Amino acid sequence: MSLLFHLRNLTIHRSGVRILDGINWTVNAGEHWVVLGANGSGKTSLLKALTGYMTPTRGEITLLGEEYGGSDWRELRKRIGVVSSSISHLVHEEDNGLEIVAGGRQAMIGYWGKISRSERQRARRMLSLLRVSQATERNWEVLSQGERQRVLIARALMAKPVILILDEPCAGLDPVARERFLGDLSKLAQKKRAPALVLVTHHIEEIVPEFTHVLALRKGRLVYSGSKTRGLEAETLARVFNATLNVRKSASRYFLRGIS
């Protein structure tokens, strides 16, 4: 089994506030992980540290065989696809889907210069894969939220990433758009050469069957790391969200029935 990344005792303090405290996490090729936790649990900070946008106070990060502090993280980022609201906010309103996706080849926002024929062809394939070919010539400003999320995933896939990080990708989607998006995510995970997926969420109903593992955080501390089955048990989730929860499983999906 090939190691993708390993975090050892990852700790981040800022202005006297503990953001993350002693996180250990190992992800191997072939695994798809969910990072679960309430708002303020440290989920986004964890991914910022992993991608080199937030410097740890202490601890070790090994990513794709390289150690943090000893390698050029800017080059490593090109092998990691990221879909997040922070990227969405940087996209130019006048850029069309093809330009946005083509820019993902070099981790750019939009595309500077002339798009080569091979890049244009690959961008069209990625848009088709995500069922959003209609966005090819449409500007970002007129795309729906669901279309935007698909375009951003297509962009992330342009560089053939080893890891694809999805930071709360369903935020802002209506129920129908969310289910369609999750269906596309399932199909992506099933592909033979799919990247390892890391989904950040606080909604267990967004966890499609293809995800294999759960890492759960509460107030910056690790609550659970391991198989999805045990990670989504009511007892584990009660510790994560500090509430009594009733969990129902239906068609390999998980849902909350009641909270107390």
MOFENHU-V595559 format. One line per field, one symbol per residue. ss: DSSP state (H for helix, E for strand, L for the rest). phi: phi as a letter, one per 20 degrees, with the letter a starting at -180 (. if undefined). psi: psi as a letter, one per 40 degrees, with the letter a starting at -180 (. if undefined). A space follows every 50 residues. Layout:
# MOFENHU-V595559
ss->???
phi->???
psi->???
This chain:
# MOFENHU-V595559
ss->LLEEEEEEEEEEEELLEEEEEEEEEEEELLLLEEEELLLLLLHHHHHHHH LLLLLLLEEEEEELLEELLLLLHHHHHLLEEEELHHHHLLLLLLLEHHHH HHHHHHLLLLLLLLLLHHHHHHHHHHHHHLLLHHHLLLEHHHLLHHHHHH HHHHHHHLLLLLEEEEELLLLLLLHHHHHHHHHHHHHHHHLLLLLEEEEE ELLHHHLLLLLLEEEEEELLEEEEEEEHHHHLLHHHHHHHHLLLEEEEEE LLEEEEEEEL
phi->.efebbdclfccdclmdeeccmedbccdgndcddddrfgneofffgffff enebeffboccdclnddfndbeffffffececcbfffgfeffgefegfff fgfffdldembeneffffffffffffffgelcgfegdefgfdefffffff fffgfffgelfeccddelfegnefgffffffffffffffefgdfffecdd bcdffeefgffdccddcblndfebbrffgffdfgffffffdlbecddddb lmddbedacb
psi->hhhdihhhfhhhhhfehhdigfhhhhhiieihihhiiiheeedddddddd eeehhidiiihhhfeihheeihdddddeehhhhiddddeehhdehidddd dddedffihahhahhidddddddddddddeffdeedeiiddeiidddddd ddddddedefidhhhhgfeeheiidddddddddddddddeidfiihhhhh iehdeehidehdihhhihfeihdihaiddddeidddddddefihihhhhh feiiihdih.
